């Protein structure tokens, strides 16, 4: 199944979030600060969707699968010492 494409309005909304470095119709580049915040809160027991929501993202816009994949990538990066 194809990944959800973001509209111009979605991209504008994403770019207004301080935790987004760049966004286009198919991807979001998050800041290192957000990845660290995400891992700190995740390790403290907070769920991925709630972390995104509390950080100003609309989980419905992003989609649950995108959030799950980002969380999985960042957990691996954290375990390898690339997020600290």
PyMOL Python script that loads the backbone (N, CA, C, O; Angstrom):
from pymol import cmd

cmd.read_pdbstr("""\
ATOM      1  N   UNK A   1       0.840  -1.181   0.000  1.00  0.00           N
ATOM      2  CA  UNK A   1       0.000   0.000   0.000  1.00  0.00           C
ATOM      3  C   UNK A   1       0.885   1.243   0.000  1.00  0.00           C
ATOM      4  O   UNK A   1       1.889   1.294   0.710  1.00  0.00           O
ATOM      5  N   UNK A   2       0.522   2.222  -0.777  1.00  0.00           N
ATOM      6  CA  UNK A   2       1.308   3.447  -0.887  1.00  0.00           C
ATOM      7  C   UNK A   2       1.192   4.276   0.388  1.00  0.00           C
ATOM      8  O   UNK A   2       0.157   4.289   1.054  1.00  0.00           O
ATOM      9  N   UNK A   3       2.274   4.959   0.703  1.00  0.00           N
ATOM     10  CA  UNK A   3       2.292   5.818   1.873  1.00  0.00           C
ATOM     11  C   UNK A   3       1.440   7.052   1.598  1.00  0.00           C
ATOM     12  O   UNK A   3       1.382   7.538   0.468  1.00  0.00           O
ATOM     13  N   UNK A   4       0.782   7.552   2.635  1.00  0.00           N
ATOM     14  CA  UNK A   4      -0.049   8.742   2.519  1.00  0.00           C
ATOM     15  C   UNK A   4       0.798   9.925   2.051  1.00  0.00           C
ATOM     16  O   UNK A   4       1.899  10.156   2.551  1.00  0.00           O
ATOM     17  N   UNK A   5       0.267  10.658   1.093  1.00  0.00           N
ATOM     18  CA  UNK A   5       0.941  11.869   0.617  1.00  0.00           C
ATOM     19  C   UNK A   5       0.408  13.071   1.385  1.00  0.00           C
ATOM     20  O   UNK A   5      -0.793  13.175   1.638  1.00  0.00           O
ATOM     21  N   UNK A   6       1.300  13.966   1.750  1.00  0.00           N
ATOM     22  CA  UNK A   6       0.896  15.180   2.453  1.00  0.00           C
ATOM     23  C   UNK A   6       0.502  16.260   1.460  1.00  0.00           C
ATOM     24  O   UNK A   6       1.136  16.415   0.416  1.00  0.00           O
ATOM     25  N   UNK A   7      -0.538  16.999   1.786  1.00  0.00           N
ATOM     26  CA  UNK A   7      -0.975  18.129   0.969  1.00  0.00           C
ATOM     27  C   UNK A   7      -0.083  19.330   1.274  1.00  0.00           C
ATOM     28  O   UNK A   7       0.708  19.309   2.217  1.00  0.00           O
ATOM     29  N   UNK A   8      -0.223  20.368   0.467  1.00  0.00           N
ATOM     30  CA  UNK A   8       0.534  21.606   0.712  1.00  0.00           C
ATOM     31  C   UNK A   8       0.179  22.172   2.086  1.00  0.00           C
ATOM     32  O   UNK A   8       1.048  22.690   2.787  1.00  0.00           O
ATOM     33  N   UNK A   9      -1.079  22.074   2.468  1.00  0.00           N
ATOM     34  CA  UNK A   9      -1.512  22.557   3.788  1.00  0.00           C
ATOM     35  C   UNK A   9      -0.879  21.719   4.900  1.00  0.00           C
ATOM     36  O   UNK A   9      -0.437  22.260   5.914  1.00  0.00           O
ATOM     37  N   UNK A  10      -0.837  20.397   4.708  1.00  0.00           N
ATOM     38  CA  UNK A  10      -0.191  19.521   5.685  1.00  0.00           C
ATOM     39  C   UNK A  10       1.288  19.890   5.845  1.00  0.00           C
ATOM     40  O   UNK A  10       1.796  19.975   6.963  1.00  0.00           O
ATOM     41  N   UNK A  11       1.960  20.103   4.734  1.00  0.00           N
ATOM     42  CA  UNK A  11       3.393  20.448   4.761  1.00  0.00           C
ATOM     43  C   UNK A  11       3.600  21.758   5.506  1.00  0.00           C
ATOM     44  O   UNK A  11       4.530  21.883   6.302  1.00  0.00           O
ATOM     45  N   UNK A  12       2.735  22.733   5.250  1.00  0.00           N
ATOM     46  CA  UNK A  12       2.824  24.019   5.943  1.00  0.00           C
ATOM     47  C   UNK A  12       2.654  23.819   7.456  1.00  0.00           C
ATOM     48  O   UNK A  12       3.395  24.398   8.251  1.00  0.00           O
ATOM     49  N   UNK A  13       1.682  23.003   7.840  1.00  0.00           N
ATOM     50  CA  UNK A  13       1.449  22.712   9.253  1.00  0.00           C
ATOM     51  C   UNK A  13       2.664  22.015   9.857  1.00  0.00           C
ATOM     52  O   UNK A  13       3.115  22.386  10.940  1.00  0.00           O
ATOM     53  N   UNK A  14       3.184  21.027   9.178  1.00  0.00           N
ATOM     54  CA  UNK A  14       4.365  20.316   9.675  1.00  0.00           C
ATOM     55  C   UNK A  14       5.556  21.258   9.832  1.00  0.00           C
ATOM     56  O   UNK A  14       6.256  21.211  10.844  1.00  0.00           O
ATOM     57  N   UNK A  15       5.785  22.105   8.845  1.00  0.00           N
ATOM     58  CA  UNK A  15       6.932  23.016   8.882  1.00  0.00           C
ATOM     59  C   UNK A  15       6.818  24.053   9.999  1.00  0.00           C
ATOM     60  O   UNK A  15       7.822  24.640  10.403  1.00  0.00           O
ATOM     61  N   UNK A  16       5.606  24.280  10.499  1.00  0.00           N
ATOM     62  CA  UNK A  16       5.436  25.239  11.595  1.00  0.00           C
ATOM     63  C   UNK A  16       5.779  24.616  12.952  1.00  0.00           C
ATOM     64  O   UNK A  16       5.859  25.325  13.955  1.00  0.00           O
ATOM     65  N   UNK A  17       5.980  23.302  12.986  1.00  0.00           N
ATOM     66  CA  UNK A  17       6.344  22.624  14.225  1.00  0.00           C
ATOM     67  C   UNK A  17       7.861  22.757  14.420  1.00  0.00           C
ATOM     68  O   UNK A  17       8.629  22.453  13.507  1.00  0.00           O
ATOM     69  N   UNK A  18       8.294  23.209  15.602  1.00  0.00           N
ATOM     70  CA  UNK A  18       9.736  23.403  15.822  1.00  0.00           C
ATOM     71  C   UNK A  18      10.550  22.109  15.782  1.00  0.00           C
ATOM     72  O   UNK A  18      11.778  22.157  15.706  1.00  0.00           O
ATOM     73  N   UNK A  19       9.886  20.963  15.831  1.00  0.00           N
ATOM     74  CA  UNK A  19      10.587  19.686  15.790  1.00  0.00           C
ATOM     75  C   UNK A  19      10.739  19.124  14.380  1.00  0.00           C
ATOM     76  O   UNK A  19      11.201  17.996  14.207  1.00  0.00           O
ATOM     77  N   UNK A  20      10.354  19.900  13.376  1.00  0.00           N
ATOM     78  CA  UNK A  20      10.474  19.467  11.984  1.00  0.00           C
ATOM     79  C   UNK A  20      11.535  20.311  11.284  1.00  0.00           C
ATOM     80  O   UNK A  20      11.449  21.539  11.253  1.00  0.00           O
ATOM     81  N   UNK A  21      12.540  19.630  10.723  1.00  0.00           N
ATOM     82  CA  UNK A  21      13.581  20.322   9.960  1.00  0.00           C
ATOM     83  C   UNK A  21      13.136  20.536   8.514  1.00  0.00           C
ATOM     84  O   UNK A  21      13.416  21.576   7.919  1.00  0.00           O
ATOM     85  N   UNK A  22      12.434  19.536   7.949  1.00  0.00           N
ATOM     86  CA  UNK A  22      11.983  19.624   6.564  1.00  0.00           C
ATOM     87  C   UNK A  22      10.829  18.649   6.373  1.00  0.00           C
ATOM     88  O   UNK A  22      10.703  17.662   7.099  1.00  0.00           O
ATOM     89  N   UNK A  23      10.000  18.939   5.396  1.00  0.00           N
ATOM     90  CA  UNK A  23       8.892  18.045   5.051  1.00  0.00           C
ATOM     91  C   UNK A  23       8.556  18.240   3.587  1.00  0.00           C
ATOM     92  O   UNK A  23       8.682  19.339   3.046  1.00  0.00           O
ATOM     93  N   UNK A  24       8.128  17.164   2.954  1.00  0.00           N
ATOM     94  CA  UNK A  24       7.594  17.253   1.599  1.00  0.00           C
ATOM     95  C   UNK A  24       6.391  16.328   1.520  1.00  0.00           C
ATOM     96  O   UNK A  24       5.904  15.862   2.549  1.00  0.00           O
ATOM     97  N   UNK A  25       5.913  16.060   0.334  1.00  0.00           N
ATOM     98  CA  UNK A  25       4.673  15.293   0.234  1.00  0.00           C
ATOM     99  C   UNK A  25       4.794  13.856   0.727  1.00  0.00           C
ATOM    100  O   UNK A  25       3.780  13.209   0.989  1.00  0.00           O
ATOM    101  N   UNK A  26       6.009  13.349   0.856  1.00  0.00           N
ATOM    102  CA  UNK A  26       6.151  11.947   1.235  1.00  0.00           C
ATOM    103  C   UNK A  26       6.994  11.682   2.487  1.00  0.00           C
ATOM    104  O   UNK A  26       7.039  10.548   2.963  1.00  0.00           O
ATOM    105  N   UNK A  27       7.662  12.704   3.025  1.00  0.00           N
ATOM    106  CA  UNK A  27       8.510  12.431   4.192  1.00  0.00           C
ATOM    107  C   UNK A  27       8.609  13.631   5.117  1.00  0.00           C
ATOM    108  O   UNK A  27       8.320  14.769   4.746  1.00  0.00           O
ATOM    109  N   UNK A  28       9.032  13.327   6.340  1.00  0.00           N
ATOM    110  CA  UNK A  28       9.255  14.342   7.363  1.00  0.00           C
ATOM    111  C   UNK A  28      10.652  14.116   7.921  1.00  0.00           C
ATOM    112  O   UNK A  28      11.019  12.984   8.235  1.00  0.00           O
ATOM    113  N   UNK A  29      11.426  15.175   8.047  1.00  0.00           N
ATOM    114  CA  UNK A  29      12.743  15.102   8.665  1.00  0.00           C
ATOM    115  C   UNK A  29      12.629  15.791  10.033  1.00  0.00           C
ATOM    116  O   UNK A  29      12.445  17.005  10.123  1.00  0.00           O
ATOM    117  N   UNK A  30      12.742  14.988  11.084  1.00  0.00           N
ATOM    118  CA  UNK A  30      12.602  15.490  12.444  1.00  0.00           C
ATOM    119  C   UNK A  30      13.947  15.985  12.971  1.00  0.00           C
ATOM    120  O   UNK A  30      15.003  15.539  12.523  1.00  0.00           O
ATOM    121  N   UNK A  31      13.896  16.913  13.929  1.00  0.00           N
ATOM    122  CA  UNK A  31      15.123  17.444  14.518  1.00  0.00           C
ATOM    123  C   UNK A  31      15.747  16.417  15.460  1.00  0.00           C
ATOM    124  O   UNK A  31      15.045  15.563  16.002  1.00  0.00           O
ATOM    125  N   UNK A  32      17.063  16.498  15.657  1.00  0.00           N
ATOM    126  CA  UNK A  32      17.702  15.634  16.649  1.00  0.00           C
ATOM    127  C   UNK A  32      17.106  15.844  18.048  1.00  0.00           C
ATOM    128  O   UNK A  32      17.020  14.903  18.837  1.00  0.00           O
ATOM    129  N   UNK A  33      16.699  17.074  18.347  1.00  0.00           N
ATOM    130  CA  UNK A  33      16.102  17.360  19.652  1.00  0.00           C
ATOM    131  C   UNK A  33      14.808  16.568  19.848  1.00  0.00           C
ATOM    132  O   UNK A  33      14.534  16.074  20.942  1.00  0.00           O
ATOM    133  N   UNK A  34      14.012  16.453  18.775  1.00  0.00           N
ATOM    134  CA  UNK A  34      12.768  15.698  18.899  1.00  0.00           C
ATOM    135  C   UNK A  34      13.059  14.215  19.101  1.00  0.00           C
ATOM    136  O   UNK A  34      12.404  13.559  19.910  1.00  0.00           O
ATOM    137  N   UNK A  35      14.018  13.693  18.384  1.00  0.00           N
ATOM    138  CA  UNK A  35      14.349  12.275  18.531  1.00  0.00           C
ATOM    139  C   UNK A  35      14.813  11.984  19.961  1.00  0.00           C
ATOM    140  O   UNK A  35      14.449  10.959  20.537  1.00  0.00           O
ATOM    141  N   UNK A  36      15.614  12.883  20.529  1.00  0.00           N
ATOM    142  CA  UNK A  36      16.059  12.716  21.912  1.00  0.00           C
ATOM    143  C   UNK A  36      14.880  12.820  22.863  1.00  0.00           C
ATOM    144  O   UNK A  36      14.735  11.997  23.766  1.00  0.00           O
ATOM    145  N   UNK A  37      14.032  13.831  22.666  1.00  0.00           N
ATOM    146  CA  UNK A  37      12.842  13.994  23.505  1.00  0.00           C
ATOM    147  C   UNK A  37      11.973  12.740  23.415  1.00  0.00           C
ATOM    148  O   UNK A  37      11.493  12.226  24.425  1.00  0.00           O
ATOM    149  N   UNK A  38      11.781  12.261  22.187  1.00  0.00           N
ATOM    150  CA  UNK A  38      10.962  11.077  21.978  1.00  0.00           C
ATOM    151  C   UNK A  38      11.509   9.912  22.803  1.00  0.00           C
ATOM    152  O   UNK A  38      10.759   9.266  23.534  1.00  0.00           O
ATOM    153  N   UNK A  39      12.796   9.644  22.691  1.00  0.00           N
ATOM    154  CA  UNK A  39      13.384   8.506  23.399  1.00  0.00           C
ATOM    155  C   UNK A  39      13.338   8.698  24.914  1.00  0.00           C
ATOM    156  O   UNK A  39      13.073   7.741  25.642  1.00  0.00           O
ATOM    157  N   UNK A  40      13.588   9.899  25.396  1.00  0.00           N
ATOM    158  CA  UNK A  40      13.513  10.159  26.841  1.00  0.00           C
ATOM    159  C   UNK A  40      12.108   9.846  27.356  1.00  0.00           C
ATOM    160  O   UNK A  40      11.951   9.179  28.379  1.00  0.00           O
ATOM    161  N   UNK A  41      11.099  10.326  26.649  1.00  0.00           N
ATOM    162  CA  UNK A  41       9.722  10.121  27.092  1.00  0.00           C
ATOM    163  C   UNK A  41       9.286   8.664  26.889  1.00  0.00           C
ATOM    164  O   UNK A  41       8.541   8.115  27.701  1.00  0.00           O
ATOM    165  N   UNK A  42       9.746   8.055  25.820  1.00  0.00           N
ATOM    166  CA  UNK A  42       9.406   6.662  25.560  1.00  0.00           C
ATOM    167  C   UNK A  42       9.993   5.761  26.656  1.00  0.00           C
ATOM    168  O   UNK A  42       9.311   4.874  27.169  1.00  0.00           O
ATOM    169  N   UNK A  43      11.244   5.994  27.004  1.00  0.00           N
ATOM    170  CA  UNK A  43      11.888   5.201  28.046  1.00  0.00           C
ATOM    171  C   UNK A  43      11.278   5.444  29.426  1.00  0.00           C
ATOM    172  O   UNK A  43      11.398   4.613  30.326  1.00  0.00           O
ATOM    173  N   UNK A  44      10.623   6.595  29.575  1.00  0.00           N
ATOM    174  CA  UNK A  44       9.931   6.900  30.833  1.00  0.00           C
ATOM    175  C   UNK A  44       8.532   6.277  30.865  1.00  0.00           C
ATOM    176  O   UNK A  44       7.825   6.387  31.866  1.00  0.00           O
ATOM    177  N   UNK A  45       8.133   5.619  29.763  1.00  0.00           N
ATOM    178  CA  UNK A  45       6.871   4.893  29.763  1.00  0.00           C
ATOM    179  C   UNK A  45       5.740   5.489  28.946  1.00  0.00           C
ATOM    180  O   UNK A  45       4.640   4.938  28.919  1.00  0.00           O
ATOM    181  N   UNK A  46       5.994   6.600  28.284  1.00  0.00           N
ATOM    182  CA  UNK A  46       4.939   7.227  27.485  1.00  0.00           C
ATOM    183  C   UNK A  46       4.850   6.547  26.122  1.00  0.00           C
ATOM    184  O   UNK A  46       5.870   6.135  25.569  1.00  0.00           O
ATOM    185  N   UNK A  47       3.653   6.427  25.582  1.00  0.00           N
ATOM    186  CA  UNK A  47       3.447   5.791  24.288  1.00  0.00           C
ATOM    187  C   UNK A  47       3.836   6.700  23.127  1.00  0.00           C
ATOM    188  O   UNK A  47       3.771   7.923  23.246  1.00  0.00           O
ATOM    189  N   UNK A  48       4.240   6.105  22.001  1.00  0.00           N
ATOM    190  CA  UNK A  48       4.671   6.892  20.845  1.00  0.00           C
ATOM    191  C   UNK A  48       3.634   7.904  20.350  1.00  0.00           C
ATOM    192  O   UNK A  48       3.977   9.059  20.096  1.00  0.00           O
ATOM    193  N   UNK A  49       2.393   7.494  20.213  1.00  0.00           N
ATOM    194  CA  UNK A  49       1.376   8.421  19.707  1.00  0.00           C
ATOM    195  C   UNK A  49       1.199   9.598  20.648  1.00  0.00           C
ATOM    196  O   UNK A  49       1.050  10.736  20.202  1.00  0.00           O
ATOM    197  N   UNK A  50       1.214   9.332  21.953  1.00  0.00           N
ATOM    198  CA  UNK A  50       1.064  10.416  22.920  1.00  0.00           C
ATOM    199  C   UNK A  50       2.250  11.376  22.866  1.00  0.00           C
ATOM    200  O   UNK A  50       2.075  12.586  23.003  1.00  0.00           O
ATOM    201  N   UNK A  51       3.443  10.847  22.671  1.00  0.00           N
ATOM    202  CA  UNK A  51       4.629  11.710  22.566  1.00  0.00           C
ATOM    203  C   UNK A  51       4.488  12.641  21.363  1.00  0.00           C
ATOM    204  O   UNK A  51       4.738  13.841  21.475  1.00  0.00           O
ATOM    205  N   UNK A  52       4.090  12.098  20.217  1.00  0.00           N
ATOM    206  CA  UNK A  52       3.887  12.934  19.037  1.00  0.00           C
ATOM    207  C   UNK A  52       2.813  13.980  19.300  1.00  0.00           C
ATOM    208  O   UNK A  52       2.994  15.153  18.973  1.00  0.00           O
ATOM    209  N   UNK A  53       1.698  13.563  19.890  1.00  0.00           N
ATOM    210  CA  UNK A  53       0.594  14.493  20.181  1.00  0.00           C
ATOM    211  C   UNK A  53       1.074  15.614  21.100  1.00  0.00           C
ATOM    212  O   UNK A  53       0.819  16.789  20.836  1.00  0.00           O
ATOM    213  N   UNK A  54       1.768  15.250  22.179  1.00  0.00           N
ATOM    214  CA  UNK A  54       2.256  16.242  23.143  1.00  0.00           C
ATOM    215  C   UNK A  54       3.315  17.169  22.547  1.00  0.00           C
ATOM    216  O   UNK A  54       3.590  18.241  23.088  1.00  0.00           O
ATOM    217  N   UNK A  55       3.904  16.746  21.430  1.00  0.00           N
ATOM    218  CA  UNK A  55       4.935  17.559  20.760  1.00  0.00           C
ATOM    219  C   UNK A  55       4.352  18.407  19.635  1.00  0.00           C
ATOM    220  O   UNK A  55       5.092  19.004  18.853  1.00  0.00           O
ATOM    221  N   UNK A  56       3.039  18.457  19.557  1.00  0.00           N
ATOM    222  CA  UNK A  56       2.382  19.349  18.600  1.00  0.00           C
ATOM    223  C   UNK A  56       2.022  18.721  17.267  1.00  0.00           C
ATOM    224  O   UNK A  56       1.622  19.434  16.347  1.00  0.00           O
ATOM    225  N   UNK A  57       2.149  17.417  17.135  1.00  0.00           N
ATOM    226  CA  UNK A  57       1.795  16.739  15.887  1.00  0.00           C
ATOM    227  C   UNK A  57       0.366  16.209  15.970  1.00  0.00           C
ATOM    228  O   UNK A  57      -0.117  15.861  17.048  1.00  0.00           O
ATOM    229  N   UNK A  58      -0.296  16.152  14.829  1.00  0.00           N
ATOM    230  CA  UNK A  58      -1.619  15.552  14.734  1.00  0.00           C
ATOM    231  C   UNK A  58      -1.434  14.105  14.290  1.00  0.00           C
ATOM    232  O   UNK A  58      -1.125  13.855  13.124  1.00  0.00           O
ATOM    233  N   UNK A  59      -1.616  13.146  15.200  1.00  0.00           N
ATOM    234  CA  UNK A  59      -1.411  11.742  14.828  1.00  0.00           C
ATOM    235  C   UNK A  59      -2.298  11.283  13.671  1.00  0.00           C
ATOM    236  O   UNK A  59      -1.916  10.383  12.923  1.00  0.00           O
ATOM    237  N   UNK A  60      -3.468  11.887  13.515  1.00  0.00           N
ATOM    238  CA  UNK A  60      -4.338  11.510  12.394  1.00  0.00           C
ATOM    239  C   UNK A  60      -3.721  11.935  11.069  1.00  0.00           C
ATOM    240  O   UNK A  60      -3.856  11.229  10.070  1.00  0.00           O
ATOM    241  N   UNK A  61      -3.047  13.078  11.050  1.00  0.00           N
ATOM    242  CA  UNK A  61      -2.387  13.537   9.825  1.00  0.00           C
ATOM    243  C   UNK A  61      -1.215  12.621   9.487  1.00  0.00           C
ATOM    244  O   UNK A  61      -1.025  12.239   8.332  1.00  0.00           O
ATOM    245  N   UNK A  62      -0.433  12.274  10.506  1.00  0.00           N
ATOM    246  CA  UNK A  62       0.751  11.452  10.285  1.00  0.00           C
ATOM    247  C   UNK A  62       0.384  10.005   9.969  1.00  0.00           C
ATOM    248  O   UNK A  62       0.969   9.382   9.083  1.00  0.00           O
ATOM    249  N   UNK A  63      -0.567   9.496  10.688  1.00  0.00           N
ATOM    250  CA  UNK A  63      -0.942   8.089  10.547  1.00  0.00           C
ATOM    251  C   UNK A  63      -0.182   7.224  11.541  1.00  0.00           C
ATOM    252  O   UNK A  63       0.996   7.455  11.815  1.00  0.00           O
ATOM    253  N   UNK A  64      -0.864   6.242  12.069  1.00  0.00           N
ATOM    254  CA  UNK A  64      -0.275   5.378  13.087  1.00  0.00           C
ATOM    255  C   UNK A  64       0.940   4.615  12.613  1.00  0.00           C
ATOM    256  O   UNK A  64       1.897   4.429  13.365  1.00  0.00           O
ATOM    257  N   UNK A  65       0.907   4.171  11.366  1.00  0.00           N
ATOM    258  CA  UNK A  65       2.027   3.374  10.836  1.00  0.00           C
ATOM    259  C   UNK A  65       3.302   4.215  10.750  1.00  0.00           C
ATOM    260  O   UNK A  65       4.387   3.725  11.064  1.00  0.00           O
ATOM    261  N   UNK A  66       3.181   5.468  10.330  1.00  0.00           N
ATOM    262  CA  UNK A  66       4.346   6.359  10.237  1.00  0.00           C
ATOM    263  C   UNK A  66       4.960   6.571  11.628  1.00  0.00           C
ATOM    264  O   UNK A  66       6.181   6.585  11.783  1.00  0.00           O
ATOM    265  N   UNK A  67       4.097   6.735  12.628  1.00  0.00           N
ATOM    266  CA  UNK A  67       4.576   6.918  14.007  1.00  0.00           C
ATOM    267  C   UNK A  67       5.264   5.646  14.488  1.00  0.00           C
ATOM    268  O   UNK A  67       6.336   5.712  15.090  1.00  0.00           O
ATOM    269  N   UNK A  68       4.658   4.489  14.228  1.00  0.00           N
ATOM    270  CA  UNK A  68       5.265   3.211  14.622  1.00  0.00           C
ATOM    271  C   UNK A  68       6.624   3.006  13.975  1.00  0.00           C
ATOM    272  O   UNK A  68       7.567   2.569  14.635  1.00  0.00           O
ATOM    273  N   UNK A  69       6.731   3.316  12.699  1.00  0.00           N
ATOM    274  CA  UNK A  69       8.009   3.126  11.990  1.00  0.00           C
ATOM    275  C   UNK A  69       9.089   4.060  12.520  1.00  0.00           C
ATOM    276  O   UNK A  69      10.238   3.653  12.692  1.00  0.00           O
ATOM    277  N   UNK A  70       8.715   5.325  12.780  1.00  0.00           N
ATOM    278  CA  UNK A  70       9.684   6.274  13.332  1.00  0.00           C
ATOM    279  C   UNK A  70      10.161   5.786  14.692  1.00  0.00           C
ATOM    280  O   UNK A  70      11.359   5.809  14.977  1.00  0.00           O
ATOM    281  N   UNK A  71       9.231   5.345  15.533  1.00  0.00           N
ATOM    282  CA  UNK A  71       9.593   4.852  16.864  1.00  0.00           C
ATOM    283  C   UNK A  71      10.552   3.663  16.754  1.00  0.00           C
ATOM    284  O   UNK A  71      11.540   3.593  17.485  1.00  0.00           O
ATOM    285  N   UNK A  72      10.266   2.743  15.854  1.00  0.00           N
ATOM    286  CA  UNK A  72      11.133   1.566  15.677  1.00  0.00           C
ATOM    287  C   UNK A  72      12.530   1.978  15.220  1.00  0.00           C
ATOM    288  O   UNK A  72      13.523   1.458  15.730  1.00  0.00           O
ATOM    289  N   UNK A  73      12.620   2.911  14.260  1.00  0.00           N
ATOM    290  CA  UNK A  73      13.934   3.380  13.776  1.00  0.00           C
ATOM    291  C   UNK A  73      14.717   4.037  14.906  1.00  0.00           C
ATOM    292  O   UNK A  73      15.912   3.789  15.070  1.00  0.00           O
ATOM    293  N   UNK A  74      14.035   4.878  15.685  1.00  0.00           N
ATOM    294  CA  UNK A  74      14.718   5.621  16.738  1.00  0.00           C
ATOM    295  C   UNK A  74      15.133   4.725  17.882  1.00  0.00           C
ATOM    296  O   UNK A  74      16.161   4.977  18.510  1.00  0.00           O
ATOM    297  N   UNK A  75      14.368   3.684  18.177  1.00  0.00           N
ATOM    298  CA  UNK A  75      14.764   2.738  19.219  1.00  0.00           C
ATOM    299  C   UNK A  75      16.061   2.029  18.812  1.00  0.00           C
ATOM    300  O   UNK A  75      16.962   1.861  19.633  1.00  0.00           O
ATOM    301  N   UNK A  76      16.151   1.621  17.561  1.00  0.00           N
ATOM    302  CA  UNK A  76      17.366   0.972  17.058  1.00  0.00           C
ATOM    303  C   UNK A  76      18.540   1.947  17.114  1.00  0.00           C
ATOM    304  O   UNK A  76      19.628   1.586  17.562  1.00  0.00           O
ATOM    305  N   UNK A  77      18.322   3.177  16.661  1.00  0.00           N
ATOM    306  CA  UNK A  77      19.388   4.182  16.686  1.00  0.00           C
ATOM    307  C   UNK A  77      19.837   4.457  18.109  1.00  0.00           C
ATOM    308  O   UNK A  77      21.030   4.627  18.362  1.00  0.00           O
ATOM    309  N   UNK A  78      18.901   4.503  19.033  1.00  0.00           N
ATOM    310  CA  UNK A  78      19.237   4.728  20.443  1.00  0.00           C
ATOM    311  C   UNK A  78      20.096   3.582  20.978  1.00  0.00           C
ATOM    312  O   UNK A  78      21.099   3.814  21.654  1.00  0.00           O
ATOM    313  N   UNK A  79      19.701   2.357  20.674  1.00  0.00           N
ATOM    314  CA  UNK A  79      20.457   1.184  21.132  1.00  0.00           C
ATOM    315  C   UNK A  79      21.879   1.168  20.561  1.00  0.00           C
ATOM    316  O   UNK A  79      22.796   0.639  21.188  1.00  0.00           O
ATOM    317  N   UNK A  80      22.055   1.742  19.382  1.00  0.00           N
ATOM    318  CA  UNK A  80      23.376   1.816  18.762  1.00  0.00           C
ATOM    319  C   UNK A  80      24.146   3.063  19.177  1.00  0.00           C
ATOM    320  O   UNK A  80      25.256   3.293  18.699  1.00  0.00           O
ATOM    321  N   UNK A  81      23.568   3.867  20.060  1.00  0.00           N
ATOM    322  CA  UNK A  81      24.229   5.063  20.569  1.00  0.00           C
ATOM    323  C   UNK A  81      24.155   6.266  19.657  1.00  0.00           C
ATOM    324  O   UNK A  81      24.907   7.223  19.838  1.00  0.00           O
ATOM    325  N   UNK A  82      23.260   6.240  18.674  1.00  0.00           N
ATOM    326  CA  UNK A  82      23.164   7.369  17.746  1.00  0.00           C
ATOM    327  C   UNK A  82      22.178   8.433  18.189  1.00  0.00           C
ATOM    328  O   UNK A  82      22.116   9.511  17.598  1.00  0.00           O
ATOM    329  N   UNK A  83      21.412   8.139  19.218  1.00  0.00           N
ATOM    330  CA  UNK A  83      20.531   9.131  19.848  1.00  0.00           C
ATOM    331  C   UNK A  83      20.868   9.096  21.328  1.00  0.00           C
ATOM    332  O   UNK A  83      20.761   8.055  21.977  1.00  0.00           O
ATOM    333  N   UNK A  84      21.278  10.250  21.859  1.00  0.00           N
ATOM    334  CA  UNK A  84      21.633  10.268  23.286  1.00  0.00           C
ATOM    335  C   UNK A  84      21.098  11.504  23.958  1.00  0.00           C
ATOM    336  O   UNK A  84      21.299  11.690  25.158  1.00  0.00           O
TER     337      UNK A  84
END
""", "prot")
cmd.dss("prot")
cmd.show_as("cartoon", "prot")
cmd.util.cbc("prot")
cmd.orient("prot")
